Amino acid sequence: MKISNPLTIIAVFAGLAETLATVALVQLPSEIQIVFVYFVMAFPTCIVFLFFWILYHKNFVLYAPSDYQNQDHYLEANNLSEKIYEQVDLAFESINKKGNNISQIEINAVKERLSQVISSEVLSSLSNSILDALKDGPSTELQLAERLQCNRNSIRKATRKLEELFLIQKIRYENSMAAPQWKLII
C-alpha cells in the first residue's frame, strides 16, 4: 500500500488505533473496561467530526500535489496561480508607473518563470507569514523571529528559500555593523 497523501495517513491511523484499542480492551480489568469502551466509541466520532471540519474549512490540505495528474492543477485548485499572477501584475504596474516601460512579452515571460518556480515548491505557512510581516517594511531575522514567535534557524531557512524564489532580498548597509534586513521585492 502506497501512502502518499494525508487521507491515506488518516485512514491508516484510525484503523490501526481502533484495532489496537479493541485488542487492548479484553486485557483490561472490568472496572476500567467501561471507561475504555466509551473512549473507543468516542475516538472515531471525534476523528470523523475533525475530518469533516477540515474538509469544509481547509480541504486543500487533504491532497498532495502528486494526487493531481498535472501539478499546475494543484495550484489552480488552491487559487495559488491566480494569486501569483495578481502579484506579478501589481509589481509590473508599479514599475511601469515609475517610468520603466516593460513590454507585454517580458511580463508574460516573468509570469511563466514565476509560475514554474512556485509550482515546483508551494510556500510553507512560515514563508507566507514572513511575506506578510515584510509588507510592513524591512526586518532582520531576529525581528521576524520575535514577531512570528519562531526560532531563528527556521526563519533563516525560510528566508533563504524566499530569496531563491526572488520574492525577498537582503539589504546590507554599507559602513554599518547592523544586522542585514530582508525586504519584499514585489
LUMTI-393974 format. One record per residue: x, y, z of N, C-alpha, C, CB in turn; residue number from 0; residue in one letter. Coordinates in steps of 0.05 Angstrom, whole numbers, plus 5000, padded with zeros to 4 digits. Glycine has a CB too. Layout:
N
REC n.c1 n.c2 n.c3 ca.c1 ca.c2 ca.c3 c.c1 c.c2 c.c3 cb.c1 cb.c2 cb.c3   k r
REC    X    Y    Z     X     Y     Z    X    Y    Z     X     Y     Z NUM A
...
***
This chain:
186
REC n.c1 n.c2 n.c3 ca.c1 ca.c2 ca.c3 c.c1 c.c2 c.c3 cb.c1 cb.c2 cb.c3   k r
REC 5017 4977 5000  5000  5000  5000 5018 5025 5000  4981  5000  5024   0 M
REC 5013 5043 4982  5028  5067  4980 5014 5089 4996  5031  5076  4950   1 K
REC 5029 5101 5014  5019  5123  5030 5031 5149 5018  5025  5120  5060   2 I
REC 5015 5164 5004  5026  5188  4991 5010 5213 4997  5026  5183  4961   3 S
REC 4988 5211 5011  4974  5236  5017 4962 5234 5045  4952  5240  4996   4 N
REC 4953 5257 5055  4942  5258  5083 4917 5240 5087  4935  5286  5090   5 P
REC 4901 5237 5067  4877  5220  5071 4884 5191 5077  4859  5220  5045   6 L
REC 4904 5180 5064  4913  5153  5069 4925 5151 5097  4934  5144  5048   7 T
REC 4940 5171 5105  4952  5171  5132 4930 5171 5153  4971  5195  5136   8 I
REC 4910 5187 5150  4888  5189  5169 4873 5162 5170  4868  5211  5161   9 I
REC 4868 5149 5148  4854  5124  5147 4871 5102 5161  4848  5115  5118  10 A
REC 4896 5101 5155  4914  5080  5167 4915 5085 5198  4942  5081  5155  11 V
REC 4918 5110 5206  4920  5116  5234 4894 5108 5249  4925  5145  5238  12 F
REC 4871 5116 5238  4846  5110  5251 4841 5080 5252  4823  5123  5235  13 A
REC 4846 5065 5231  4843  5036  5231 4861 5022 5250  4847  5025  5203  14 G
REC 4886 5030 5251  4905  5018  5270 4898 5024 5299  4934  5028  5263  15 L
REC 4890 5049 5304  4883  5057  5331 4858 5041 5341  4877  5087  5333  16 A
REC 4838 5038 5324  4814  5023  5332 4821 4993 5336  4792  5026  5311  17 E
REC 4837 4982 5319  4845  4954  5322 4860 4949 5348  4862  4944  5298  18 T
REC 4879 4966 5353  4895  4963  5378 4878 4968 5402  4919  4982  5378  19 L
REC 4860 4987 5401  4842  4992  5424 4824 4968 5429  4825  5017  5419  20 A
REC 4814 4956 5409  4796  4933  5412 4812 4909 5424  4784  4924  5385  21 T
REC 4836 4905 5415  4853  4883  5426 4859 4889 5455  4879  4880  5410  22 V
REC 4866 4914 5462  4873  4921  5489 4849 4920 5508  4884  4949  5490  23 A
REC 4825 4923 5497  4800  4923  5514 4797 4898 5530  4776  4927  5496  24 L
REC 4802 4875 5517  4798  4849  5531 4820 4844 5552  4798  4826  5511  25 V
REC 4842 4859 5551  4864  4855  5571 4860 4872 5596  4890  4862  5557  26 Q
REC 4842 4891 5595  4838  4910  5617 4821 4898 5639  4827  4936  5607  27 L
REC 4824 4908 5664  4806  4899  5686 4778 4910 5680  4816  4910  5713  28 P
REC 4758 4896 5691  4730  4902  5684 4722 4930 5692  4712  4882  5697  29 S
REC 4732 4941 5714  4724  4968  5722 4735 4990 5703  4734  4974  5751  30 E
REC 4757 4985 5690  4768  5004  5670 4756 4999 5643  4799  5001  5669  31 I
REC 4746 4975 5637  4735  4969  5611 4712 4988 5603  4725  4940  5610  32 Q
REC 4695 4995 5622  4672  5012  5617 4681 5039 5606  4654  5015  5642  33 I
REC 4700 5051 5620  4711  5077  5611 4724 5075 5584  4731  5089  5632  34 V
REC 4739 5053 5580  4754  5049  5555 4735 5045 5532  4773  5026  5558  35 F
REC 4712 5031 5537  4693  5026  5516 4682 5053 5506  4669  5008  5526  36 V
REC 4676 5072 5524  4667  5098  5516 4688 5113 5500  4659  5114  5541  37 Y
REC 4713 5110 5508  4734  5122  5492 4736 5111 5464  4761  5119  5507  38 F
REC 4735 5084 5462  4736  5071  5436 4713 5079 5419  4737  5040  5440  39 V
REC 4690 5085 5430  4667  5094  5414 4670 5124 5407  4641  5089  5429  40 M
REC 4680 5140 5425  4682  5169  5421 4705 5176 5402  4685  5183  5447  41 A
REC 4727 5161 5403  4750  5168  5387 4744 5170 5357  4772  5148  5392  42 F
REC 4732 5149 5345  4727  5152  5316 4706 5174 5310  4717  5125  5305  43 P
REC 4688 5179 5328  4669  5200  5324 4683 5227 5323  4647  5200  5347  44 T
REC 4702 5231 5341  4718  5256  5341 4734 5258 5315  4737  5257  5365  45 C
REC 4746 5236 5306  4761  5236  5281 4743 5244 5257  4774  5209  5276  46 I
REC 4719 5233 5257  4700  5240  5235 4692 5269 5236  4675  5222  5237  47 V
REC 4686 5280 5260  4679  5308  5262 4703 5326 5253  4671  5315  5290  48 F
REC 4727 5319 5262  4750  5335  5254 4755 5333 5224  4775  5325  5270  49 L
REC 4751 5309 5213  4755  5306  5184 4736 5323 5169  4751  5276  5177  50 F
REC 4710 5323 5176  4691  5340  5162 4695 5370 5166  4663  5332  5170  51 F
REC 4705 5377 5190  4711  5405  5195 4734 5414 5176  4719  5410  5224  52 W
REC 4755 5397 5174  4778  5403  5157 4768 5403 5128  4801  5383  5161  53 I
REC 4752 5384 5121  4742  5382  5093 4726 5407 5085  4724  5357  5090  54 L
REC 4711 5418 5104  4695  5442  5098 4712 5467 5098  4673  5445  5118  55 Y
REC 4730 5470 5118  4745  5495  5121 4772 5496 5107  4750  5500  5150  56 H
REC 4786 5473 5105  4813  5473  5094 4817 5448 5077  4834  5474  5116  57 K
REC 4800 5443 5058  4801  5419  5042 4826 5415 5026  4777  5418  5024  58 N
REC 4840 5437 5020  4864  5435  5004 4887 5420 5018  4874  5462  4996  59 F
REC 4886 5419 5045  4907  5405  5059 4905 5375 5058  4907  5414  5088  60 V
REC 4883 5365 5048  4879  5336  5046 4890 5323 5021  4849  5330  5048  61 L
REC 4900 5339 5003  4910  5329  4977 4939 5338 4973  4892  5338  4954  62 Y
REC 4955 5320 4964  4983  5326  4958 4984 5334 4928  5002  5302  4963  63 A
REC 5005 5350 4921  5007  5357  4892 5010 5332 4874  5032  5375  4888  64 P
REC 5021 5311 4885  5024  5286  4869 4997 5273 4863  5042  5267  4883  65 S
REC 4976 5281 4878  4949  5269  4872 4937 5279 4846  4930  5276  4895  66 D
REC 4949 5301 4836  4939  5312  4811 4957 5302 4788  4940  5343  4812  67 Y
REC 4944 5297 4765  4958  5288  4742 4978 5309 4732  4939  5280  4719  68 Q
REC 4969 5334 4733  4985  5357  4726 4987 5374 4751  4974  5373  4701  69 N
REC 5011 5379 4761  5013  5394  4786 5005 5423 4784  5042  5393  4796  70 Q
REC 5003 5433 4759  4992  5460  4756 4963 5461 4765  4994  5469  4727  71 D
REC 4949 5438 4762  4921  5437  4771 4919 5440 4801  4908  5410  4762  72 H
REC 4940 5431 4816  4941  5434  4845 4941 5464 4851  4966  5420  4857  73 Y
REC 4957 5479 4837  4959  5508  4841 4932 5521 4835  4981  5520  4824  74 L
REC 4920 5513 4813  4894  5524  4805 4872 5518 4825  4886  5515  4777  75 E
REC 4872 5493 4835  4852  5485  4854 4854 5500 4880  4854  5455  4860  76 A
REC 4878 5508 4887  4882  5524  4912 4884 5554 4907  4906  5514  4926  77 N
REC 4877 5562 4882  4878  5590  4875 4905 5603 4878  4857  5606  4890  78 N
REC 4926 5587 4877  4953  5597  4880 4963 5611 4855  4972  5575  4889  79 L
REC 4956 5599 4832  4966  5610  4807 4954 5638 4802  4960  5592  4783  80 S
REC 4928 5641 4809  4916  5668  4806 4929 5688 4824  4886  5666  4812  81 E
REC 4935 5680 4849  4948  5699  4867 4976 5707 4857  4951  5686  4895  82 K
REC 4990 5687 4845  5017  5693  4834 5014 5714 4812  5030  5668  4823  83 I
REC 4995 5710 4793  4992  5728  4771 4983 5756 4781  4972  5717  4751  84 Y
REC 4966 5757 4801  4958  5782  4812 4981 5798 4823  4936  5778  4833  85 E
REC 4999 5784 4838  5022  5797  4850 5041 5807 4828  5037  5778  4868  86 Q
REC 5045 5790 4807  5063  5799  4785 5051 5823 4771  5067  5775  4765  87 V
REC 5025 5823 4766  5013  5845  4753 5016 5871 4769  4983  5840  4748  88 D
REC 5012 5869 4795  5015  5892  4812 5044 5902 4812  5006  5885  4841  89 L
REC 5063 5884 4813  5091  5892  4813 5098 5906 4787  5109  5867  4816  90 A
REC 5089 5895 4764  5096  5908  4739 5081 5934 4735  5090  5889  4716  91 F
REC 5057 5936 4745  5043  5961  4743 5057 5983 4758  5014  5958  4754  92 E
REC 5067 5976 4782  5082  5996  4798 5108 6004 4784  5087  5986  4826  93 S
REC 5121 5985 4771  5146  5991  4756 5140 6009 4733  5160  5965  4746  94 I
REC 5118 6003 4718  5111  6019  4695 5103 6048 4703  5088  6006  4680  95 N
REC 5090 6051 4726  5082  6077  4736 5107 6094 4742  5065  6075  4761  96 K
REC 5129 6081 4749  5153  6096  4756 5169 6104 4731  5170  6080  4774  97 K
REC 5160 6096 4707  5173  6105  4683 5189 6083 4669  5190  6127  4689  98 G
REC 5191 6060 4680  5206  6038  4667 5186 6022 4651  5221  6021  4688  99 N
REC 5184 6026 4625  5165  6011  4609 5175 5983 4603  5160  6026  4583 100 N
REC 5157 5964 4607  5164  5936  4602 5143 5926 4583  5163  5920  4629 101 I
REC 5152 5911 4563  5134  5901  4543 5117 5878 4554  5149  5892  4518 102 S
REC 5095 5872 4541  5077  5850  4549 5092 5824 4546  5052  5850  4532 103 Q
REC 5109 5821 4527  5125  5796  4523 5142 5791 4548  5142  5797  4498 104 I
REC 5155 5812 4558  5172  5809  4582 5155 5802 4606  5188  5835  4587 105 E
REC 5132 5815 4608  5114  5809  4630 5105 5779 4630  5089  5827  4630 106 I
REC 5097 5770 4606  5089  5742  4604 5112 5723 4610  5078  5737  4576 107 N
REC 5136 5730 4602  5159  5712  4607 5165 5710 4637  5184  5723  4593 108 A
REC 5162 5733 4651  5167  5732  4680 5144 5717 4694  5168  5761  4691 109 V
REC 5120 5720 4685  5097  5705  4696 5102 5675 4693  5071  5714  4683 110 K
REC 5110 5667 4670  5115  5639  4665 5137 5628 4683  5123  5634  4635 111 E
REC 5159 5644 4686  5181  5635  4703 5172 5633 4732  5204  5655  4701 112 R
REC 5157 5653 4742  5147  5652  4769 5129 5628 4773  5133  5678  4776 113 L
REC 5112 5623 4754  5094  5601  4756 5109 5575 4758  5075  5600  4731 114 S
REC 5130 5572 4742  5146  5547  4743 5160 5544 4770  5167  5547  4721 115 Q
REC 5171 5566 4780  5186  5565  4805 5167 5558 4828  5200  5591  4810 116 V
REC 5145 5572 4829  5127  5568  4852 5111 5542 4849  5108  5592  4854 117 I
REC 5106 5533 4825  5092  5507  4823 5110 5484 4832  5083  5503  4794 118 S
REC 5136 5488 4830  5154  5467  4839 5156 5465 4869  5182  5471  4827 119 S
REC 5151 5488 4882  5151  5488  4911 5130 5507 4921  5179  5496  4921 120 E
REC 5110 5496 4934  5089  5512  4946 5099 5522 4972  5062  5496  4949 121 V
REC 5095 5548 4977  5107  5560  5001 5095 5549 5026  5103  5590  5000 122 L
REC 5112 5547 5047  5103  5538  5073 5087 5561 5087  5127  5529  5090 123 S
REC 5074 5554 5108  5059  5574  5123 5078 5594 5136  5041  5561  5144 124 S
REC 5102 5585 5144  5121  5604  5155 5130 5624 5134  5145  5589  5166 125 L
REC 5134 5614 5110  5142  5632  5088 5121 5653 5083  5148  5616  5063 126 S
REC 5096 5644 5083  5074  5663  5079 5072 5683 5102  5047  5648  5077 127 N
REC 5078 5674 5126  5078  5693  5149 5100 5713 5147  5080  5677  5175 128 S
REC 5123 5704 5137  5146  5722  5133 5139 5743 5112  5171  5707  5125 129 I
REC 5127 5734 5090  5119  5753  5069 5099 5774 5080  5107  5738  5045 130 L
REC 5080 5764 5096  5060  5783  5108 5074 5803 5127  5039  5767  5123 131 D
REC 5093 5793 5143  5107  5810  5161 5124 5831 5147  5125  5794  5180 132 A
REC 5135 5824 5124  5152  5842  5109 5136 5863 5094  5170  5827  5090 133 L
REC 5110 5860 5092  5093  5880  5079 5094 5906 5095  5064  5870  5077 134 K
REC 5100 5904 5121  5101  5928  5139 5128 5942 5136  5096  5920  5168 135 D
REC 5147 5930 5123  5173  5942  5120 5195 5922 5125  5176  5966  5138 136 G
REC 5220 5929 5119  5243  5911  5122 5246 5903 5152  5268  5924  5112 137 P
REC 5256 5879 5156  5260  5868  5183 5285 5850 5183  5236  5853  5193 138 S
REC 5298 5849 5206  5320  5830  5209 5309 5802 5216  5340  5840  5232 139 T
REC 5327 5782 5215  5318  5755  5223 5308 5754 5251  5341  5735  5219 140 E
REC 5322 5768 5269  5315  5769  5297 5287 5782 5301  5336  5784  5314 141 L
REC 5282 5803 5287  5256  5816  5289 5234 5798 5278  5256  5843  5273 142 Q
REC 5239 5784 5256  5220  5765  5245 5214 5742 5265  5229  5754  5218 143 L
REC 5236 5732 5277  5233  5710  5296 5216 5718 5320  5261  5700  5306 144 A
REC 5221 5743 5330  5205  5752  5353 5176 5757 5345  5218  5778  5364 145 E
REC 5172 5769 5322  5145  5776  5313 5129 5751 5307  5146  5793  5288 146 R
REC 5141 5730 5295  5127  5706  5287 5129 5684 5309  5137  5695  5261 147 L
REC 5143 5690 5331  5147  5671  5353 5157 5645 5342  5121  5667  5368 148 Q
REC 5180 5646 5329  5192  5623  5316 5222 5625 5321  5186  5622  5285 149 C
REC 5236 5602 5320  5265  5603  5324 5279 5615 5300  5276  5576  5331 150 N
REC 5303 5625 5304  5318  5639  5283 5327 5621 5261  5342  5653  5295 151 R
REC 5333 5595 5267  5341  5577  5246 5319 5572 5226  5350  5550  5258 152 N
REC 5294 5570 5236  5271  5566  5217 5268 5591 5200  5246  5560  5233 153 S
REC 5271 5614 5212  5268  5639  5197 5290 5641 5176  5270  5664  5216 154 I
REC 5315 5633 5184  5337  5634  5165 5333 5616 5141  5364  5626  5180 155 R
REC 5323 5591 5146  5318  5573  5124 5295 5583 5106  5310  5545  5135 156 K
REC 5274 5594 5118  5252  5603  5102 5260 5628 5086  5228  5610  5120 157 A
REC 5276 5646 5097  5284  5670  5082 5302 5663 5059  5297  5690  5101 158 T
REC 5319 5643 5063  5337  5634  5041 5320 5623 5018  5357  5612  5051 159 R
REC 5299 5607 5025  5282  5596  5004 5267 5618 4990  5262  5576  5017 160 K
REC 5257 5638 5005  5243  5660  4992 5261 5677 4975  5230  5678  5014 161 L
REC 5287 5679 4983  5306  5694  4967 5312 5679 4941  5332  5698  4983 162 E
REC 5313 5652 4942  5317  5636  4918 5294 5639 4899  5321  5607  4926 163 E
REC 5270 5643 4910  5246  5647  4893 5243 5675 4884  5222  5637  4908 164 L
REC 5262 5693 4890  5262  5721  4882 5237 5736 4893  5263  5723  4852 165 F
REC 5229 5729 4917  5206  5742  4929 5215 5763 4950  5187  5722  4943 166 L
REC 5239 5759 4962  5251  5778  4980 5280 5781 4974  5246  5769  5010 167 I
REC 5292 5803 4985  5320  5806  4981 5332 5817 5007  5326  5825  4958 168 Q
REC 5358 5812 5011  5373  5820  5035 5384 5848 5030  5395  5800  5042 169 K
REC 5381 5866 5049  5392  5893  5048 5415 5894 5068  5370  5915  5054 170 I
REC 5438 5901 5057  5462  5906  5075 5469 5935 5073  5486  5887  5066 171 R
REC 5473 5947 5096  5480  5975  5097 5510 5978 5098  5467  5990  5121 172 Y
REC 5521 5995 5080  5550  6000  5079 5558 6014 5104  5557  6016  5054 173 E
REC 5583 6008 5113  5595  6021  5137 5577 6018 5161  5600  6050  5131 174 N
REC 5563 5996 5164  5546  5993  5187 5550 5965 5198  5516  5997  5179 175 S
REC 5550 5963 5224  5552  5937  5237 5525 5925 5243  5568  5940  5263 176 M
REC 5504 5938 5235  5477  5929  5240 5471 5903 5223  5456  5951  5232 177 A
REC 5454 5887 5234  5446  5862  5220 5432 5869 5194  5429  5844  5239 178 A
REC 5437 5852 5174  5423  5857  5148 5392 5853 5152  5433  5838  5126 179 P
REC 5377 5866 5135  5348  5864  5136 5338 5852 5111  5336  5892  5140 180 Q
REC 5314 5841 5112  5300  5829  5089 5278 5848 5081  5289  5800  5096 181 W
REC 5273 5850 5055  5251  5866  5045 5238 5851 5021  5261  5894  5037 182 K
REC 5213 5858 5017  5198  5846  4994 5208 5858 4968  5167  5852  4997 183 L
REC 5209 5841 4948  5217  5850  4921 5192 5859 4907  5232  5828  4905 184 I
REC 5170 5844 4909  5146  5851  4895 5126 5863 4914  5134  5827  4881 185 I
***
